[in-house]
Amino acid sequence: MSATGGAGDRANEWLARRSVALEIDEISKEKIGRDPRVMSTTDLRMLGHKPMAILDVIRARCLDCCCNQVSEVRKCTAVGCVSWPFRMGWNPWRERKEISAERRKEMGARLAEARRRR
């Protein structure tokens, strides 16, 4: 940072990093976002992105929409939004599996054993 430093330097740094994610459209000659499928993971991380499960991505977007207020995500009335059914961080279309008490006990024992080995 410069001696006068601070917010201005951070803004310039962000603009420089951001340019990695932009390209010029051949037809309109406007800046557009690059296709993330062809970007390196290094570039994505440089932009502040991190690997996330898709349901976590949807949940994060819902939180962003609701000013990071968890209670507002729960109360959301935008029922026409494609993310609405997923806003609580789970997939309502996925069939729920019932786990028997015996199976649950086996799973608990395996988890306890794995933790003990660490």
Buried (B, 14 or more C-beta within 10 A) or exposed (E): EEEEEEEEEEEEEEEEEBEBBEEEEEEEEEEEEEEEEEBEEEBBEBBEBEEEEEBEEBBEBBBEBBEEEEEBBEEBEEEEBEBBEBBBBEEEEEEEEEEEEEEEEEEEEEEEEEEEEE
